[in-house]
Amino acid sequence: MARSKNITQFCAYCNKETKMARVGAMEVTENGEKDAVGNKVWYKCSRCHHNILFDETELNSLKDSAEIKSLSKEECIEYSPENSYSVGQAIYHENLDDVGWVKDKKIMSDGRSAIIVAFQKLGERKLIDNFRPEDTVLPDE
Ligand SMILES: [Zn+2]
């Protein structure tokens, strides 16, 4: 496994989210039982160059969203491109059959707005927000 692994994590030294490079694993063997304690891995902050220890088991479970808790469809607003969403809203995407939280809103290069949704099963997806049909040139109609 030669691929380098970079993550974006909150750096306590920089007091912000920074890019971090995987430095190496440190196996924690409390009580001699590997599987119970997870995988502690050192990451180096690309900004301040501090080494920070993360639990990769935790990172993987948190990867999609720091705030994902169990979410049911009933708690979600059904996603539709025409609607506008705000950060923190829970949405249900019918085609993807997944629920998630709106993590971020962005203006795309073409000026349209998009939302970044952290889906529970699928991970992060970018979706169209506040879609206006008149923004698009349609062949007929
Ligand atoms: Zn840092």
py3Dmol code that shows the C-alpha trace and the ligand (Angstrom):
import py3Dmol

protein = """\
ATOM      1  CA  MET A   1       0.000   0.000   0.000  1.00  0.00           C
ATOM      2  CA  ALA A   2       2.078   2.857  -1.284  1.00  0.00           C
ATOM      3  CA  ARG A   3      -0.668   5.356  -1.753  1.00  0.00           C
ATOM      4  CA  SER A   4      -0.289   8.402   0.398  1.00  0.00           C
ATOM      5  CA  LYS A   5      -3.210   9.307   2.489  1.00  0.00           C
ATOM      6  CA  ASN A   6      -4.071  12.866   3.234  1.00  0.00           C
ATOM      7  CA  ILE A   7      -6.906  13.900   5.420  1.00  0.00           C
ATOM      8  CA  THR A   8      -8.455  17.128   6.476  1.00  0.00           C
ATOM      9  CA  GLN A   9      -8.767  17.318  10.202  1.00  0.00           C
ATOM     10  CA  PHE A  10      -9.050  19.880  12.897  1.00  0.00           C
ATOM     11  CA  CYS A  11      -5.588  20.835  14.099  1.00  0.00           C
ATOM     12  CA  ALA A  12      -5.488  21.919  17.725  1.00  0.00           C
ATOM     13  CA  TYR A  13      -2.258  23.854  17.097  1.00  0.00           C
ATOM     14  CA  CYS A  14      -3.595  25.798  14.128  1.00  0.00           C
ATOM     15  CA  ASN A  15      -7.048  25.950  15.667  1.00  0.00           C
ATOM     16  CA  LYS A  16      -8.569  25.203  12.277  1.00  0.00           C
ATOM     17  CA  GLU A  17      -9.056  22.398   9.800  1.00  0.00           C
ATOM     18  CA  THR A  18      -5.882  21.673   7.910  1.00  0.00           C
ATOM     19  CA  LYS A  19      -4.548  19.115   5.498  1.00  0.00           C
ATOM     20  CA  MET A  20      -2.603  16.377   7.175  1.00  0.00           C
ATOM     21  CA  ALA A  21      -0.342  13.703   5.772  1.00  0.00           C
ATOM     22  CA  ARG A  22      -0.285  10.240   7.194  1.00  0.00           C
ATOM     23  CA  VAL A  23       3.020   9.681   8.927  1.00  0.00           C
ATOM     24  CA  GLY A  24       2.641   6.195  10.255  1.00  0.00           C
ATOM     25  CA  ALA A  25       0.666   3.819  12.343  1.00  0.00           C
ATOM     26  CA  MET A  26       1.206   3.194  15.988  1.00  0.00           C
ATOM     27  CA  GLU A  27      -0.392   0.059  17.152  1.00  0.00           C
ATOM     28  CA  VAL A  28      -1.930   0.390  20.548  1.00  0.00           C
ATOM     29  CA  THR A  29      -2.060  -2.833  22.439  1.00  0.00           C
ATOM     30  CA  GLU A  30      -3.649  -2.126  25.753  1.00  0.00           C
ATOM     31  CA  ASN A  31      -4.155  -5.370  27.596  1.00  0.00           C
ATOM     32  CA  GLY A  32      -2.563  -7.030  24.603  1.00  0.00           C
ATOM     33  CA  GLU A  33      -5.797  -6.835  22.709  1.00  0.00           C
ATOM     34  CA  LYS A  34      -5.362  -5.112  19.404  1.00  0.00           C
ATOM     35  CA  ASP A  35      -8.834  -5.157  18.049  1.00  0.00           C
ATOM     36  CA  ALA A  36     -10.461  -3.453  20.996  1.00  0.00           C
ATOM     37  CA  VAL A  37      -8.425  -0.275  20.928  1.00  0.00           C
ATOM     38  CA  GLY A  38      -8.472   0.758  17.307  1.00  0.00           C
ATOM     39  CA  ASN A  39      -5.666   2.037  15.152  1.00  0.00           C
ATOM     40  CA  LYS A  40      -3.771   5.053  16.333  1.00  0.00           C
ATOM     41  CA  VAL A  41      -2.028   6.786  13.485  1.00  0.00           C
ATOM     42  CA  TRP A  42       0.242   9.802  13.410  1.00  0.00           C
ATOM     43  CA  TYR A  43      -0.601  12.582  11.021  1.00  0.00           C
ATOM     44  CA  LYS A  44       1.508  15.624  10.312  1.00  0.00           C
ATOM     45  CA  CYS A  45      -0.210  18.942   9.898  1.00  0.00           C
ATOM     46  CA  SER A  46       0.889  20.509   6.608  1.00  0.00           C
ATOM     47  CA  ARG A  47       0.524  23.961   8.101  1.00  0.00           C
ATOM     48  CA  CYS A  48       2.247  23.869  11.494  1.00  0.00           C
ATOM     49  CA  HIS A  49       4.092  20.529  11.020  1.00  0.00           C
ATOM     50  CA  HIS A  50       3.001  19.200  14.366  1.00  0.00           C
ATOM     51  CA  ASN A  51       2.446  15.473  14.603  1.00  0.00           C
ATOM     52  CA  ILE A  52      -0.988  14.600  15.856  1.00  0.00           C
ATOM     53  CA  LEU A  53      -2.271  11.204  16.856  1.00  0.00           C
ATOM     54  CA  PHE A  54      -5.620  10.143  15.484  1.00  0.00           C
ATOM     55  CA  ASP A  55      -7.587   6.996  15.889  1.00  0.00           C
ATOM     56  CA  GLU A  56      -8.223   5.770  12.357  1.00  0.00           C
ATOM     57  CA  THR A  57     -11.152   3.689  13.419  1.00  0.00           C
ATOM     58  CA  GLU A  58     -12.730   6.853  14.714  1.00  0.00           C
ATOM     59  CA  LEU A  59     -11.648   8.872  11.698  1.00  0.00           C
ATOM     60  CA  ASN A  60     -13.304   6.408   9.377  1.00  0.00           C
ATOM     61  CA  SER A  61     -16.519   6.533  11.284  1.00  0.00           C
ATOM     62  CA  LEU A  62     -16.406  10.313  11.414  1.00  0.00           C
ATOM     63  CA  LYS A  63     -15.193  10.763   7.868  1.00  0.00           C
ATOM     64  CA  ASP A  64     -18.546  11.484   6.308  1.00  0.00           C
ATOM     65  CA  SER A  65     -19.639  13.988   8.848  1.00  0.00           C
ATOM     66  CA  ALA A  66     -18.691  14.991  12.303  1.00  0.00           C
ATOM     67  CA  GLU A  67     -22.321  15.378  13.146  1.00  0.00           C
ATOM     68  CA  ILE A  68     -23.939  12.331  11.691  1.00  0.00           C
ATOM     69  CA  LYS A  69     -26.095  10.636  14.150  1.00  0.00           C
ATOM     70  CA  SER A  70     -28.813   8.204  13.413  1.00  0.00           C
ATOM     71  CA  LEU A  71     -31.185   9.939  11.070  1.00  0.00           C
ATOM     72  CA  SER A  72     -34.506   8.705   9.841  1.00  0.00           C
ATOM     73  CA  LYS A  73     -36.265   9.724   6.651  1.00  0.00           C
ATOM     74  CA  GLU A  74     -39.072  11.192   8.709  1.00  0.00           C
ATOM     75  CA  GLU A  75     -36.725  13.777  10.192  1.00  0.00           C
ATOM     76  CA  CYS A  76     -35.544  14.852   6.767  1.00  0.00           C
ATOM     77  CA  ILE A  77     -36.748  17.238   4.154  1.00  0.00           C
ATOM     78  CA  GLU A  78     -37.006  15.552   0.787  1.00  0.00           C
ATOM     79  CA  TYR A  79     -34.350  16.847  -1.563  1.00  0.00           C
ATOM     80  CA  SER A  80     -35.391  18.620  -4.698  1.00  0.00           C
ATOM     81  CA  PRO A  81     -32.982  20.667  -6.831  1.00  0.00           C
ATOM     82  CA  GLU A  82     -35.410  23.586  -7.001  1.00  0.00           C
ATOM     83  CA  ASN A  83     -35.363  24.089  -3.264  1.00  0.00           C
ATOM     84  CA  SER A  84     -32.847  26.015  -1.303  1.00  0.00           C
ATOM     85  CA  TYR A  85     -31.246  24.433   1.717  1.00  0.00           C
ATOM     86  CA  SER A  86     -29.209  25.715   4.563  1.00  0.00           C
ATOM     87  CA  VAL A  87     -26.273  24.276   6.423  1.00  0.00           C
ATOM     88  CA  GLY A  88     -27.333  21.905   9.156  1.00  0.00           C
ATOM     89  CA  GLN A  89     -30.548  20.761   7.491  1.00  0.00           C
ATOM     90  CA  ALA A  90     -31.257  17.082   7.241  1.00  0.00           C
ATOM     91  CA  ILE A  91     -32.358  15.954   3.804  1.00  0.00           C
ATOM     92  CA  TYR A  92     -33.521  12.766   2.168  1.00  0.00           C
ATOM     93  CA  HIS A  93     -32.495  12.106  -1.431  1.00  0.00           C
ATOM     94  CA  GLU A  94     -35.025   9.840  -3.079  1.00  0.00           C
ATOM     95  CA  ASN A  95     -32.895   8.689  -6.033  1.00  0.00           C
ATOM     96  CA  LEU A  96     -29.920   7.952  -3.850  1.00  0.00           C
ATOM     97  CA  ASP A  97     -32.167   6.569  -1.128  1.00  0.00           C
ATOM     98  CA  ASP A  98     -29.997   8.083   1.520  1.00  0.00           C
ATOM     99  CA  VAL A  99     -30.254  10.679   4.221  1.00  0.00           C
ATOM    100  CA  GLY A 100     -27.683  13.246   5.183  1.00  0.00           C
ATOM    101  CA  TRP A 101     -26.829  16.616   6.583  1.00  0.00           C
ATOM    102  CA  VAL A 102     -26.116  19.740   4.617  1.00  0.00           C
ATOM    103  CA  LYS A 103     -22.522  20.475   5.550  1.00  0.00           C
ATOM    104  CA  ASP A 104     -21.723  23.386   3.328  1.00  0.00           C
ATOM    105  CA  LYS A 105     -23.046  25.688   0.627  1.00  0.00           C
ATOM    106  CA  LYS A 106     -20.984  26.736  -2.317  1.00  0.00           C
ATOM    107  CA  ILE A 107     -21.301  28.864  -5.392  1.00  0.00           C
ATOM    108  CA  MET A 108     -20.099  26.901  -8.379  1.00  0.00           C
ATOM    109  CA  SER A 109     -17.999  28.327 -11.186  1.00  0.00           C
ATOM    110  CA  ASP A 110     -21.085  28.871 -13.311  1.00  0.00           C
ATOM    111  CA  GLY A 111     -22.663  30.957 -10.586  1.00  0.00           C
ATOM    112  CA  ARG A 112     -25.176  28.418  -9.456  1.00  0.00           C
ATOM    113  CA  SER A 113     -25.318  27.337  -5.896  1.00  0.00           C
ATOM    114  CA  ALA A 114     -24.606  23.868  -4.627  1.00  0.00           C
ATOM    115  CA  ILE A 115     -24.844  22.136  -1.314  1.00  0.00           C
ATOM    116  CA  ILE A 116     -22.386  19.648   0.071  1.00  0.00           C
ATOM    117  CA  VAL A 117     -24.284  16.884   1.775  1.00  0.00           C
ATOM    118  CA  ALA A 118     -22.758  14.272   4.032  1.00  0.00           C
ATOM    119  CA  PHE A 119     -24.842  11.206   3.363  1.00  0.00           C
ATOM    120  CA  GLN A 120     -24.959   8.446   5.874  1.00  0.00           C
ATOM    121  CA  LYS A 121     -24.255   5.645   3.438  1.00  0.00           C
ATOM    122  CA  LEU A 122     -22.720   7.354   0.429  1.00  0.00           C
ATOM    123  CA  GLY A 123     -20.514   9.942   2.044  1.00  0.00           C
ATOM    124  CA  GLU A 124     -20.130  13.433   0.689  1.00  0.00           C
ATOM    125  CA  ARG A 125     -22.039  14.470  -2.397  1.00  0.00           C
ATOM    126  CA  LYS A 126     -22.439  17.798  -4.120  1.00  0.00           C
ATOM    127  CA  LEU A 127     -26.016  18.589  -5.048  1.00  0.00           C
ATOM    128  CA  ILE A 128     -27.649  21.425  -6.894  1.00  0.00           C
ATOM    129  CA  ASP A 129     -29.283  23.954  -4.635  1.00  0.00           C
ATOM    130  CA  ASN A 130     -31.893  26.489  -5.555  1.00  0.00           C
ATOM    131  CA  PHE A 131     -31.989  25.336  -9.182  1.00  0.00           C
ATOM    132  CA  ARG A 132     -33.736  27.708 -11.566  1.00  0.00           C
ATOM    133  CA  PRO A 133     -34.892  26.128 -14.832  1.00  0.00           C
ATOM    134  CA  GLU A 134     -34.564  29.510 -16.567  1.00  0.00           C
ATOM    135  CA  ASP A 135     -30.827  29.389 -15.853  1.00  0.00           C
ATOM    136  CA  THR A 136     -30.560  26.489 -18.207  1.00  0.00           C
ATOM    137  CA  VAL A 137     -31.155  26.615 -21.910  1.00  0.00           C
ATOM    138  CA  LEU A 138     -33.645  23.921 -22.710  1.00  0.00           C
ATOM    139  CA  PRO A 139     -34.101  22.632 -26.267  1.00  0.00           C
ATOM    140  CA  ASP A 140     -37.890  22.999 -26.248  1.00  0.00           C
ATOM    141  CA  GLU A 141     -40.378  24.569 -23.872  1.00  0.00           C
TER     142      GLU A 141
END
"""
ligand_1 = """\
1
ZN
Zn -1.515 22.582 12.473
"""
view = py3Dmol.view(width=600, height=400)
view.addModel(protein, "pdb")
view.setStyle({"model": 0}, {"cartoon": {"style": "trace"}})
view.addModel(ligand_1, "xyz")
view.setStyle({"model": 1}, {"stick": {}})
view.zoomTo()
view.show()
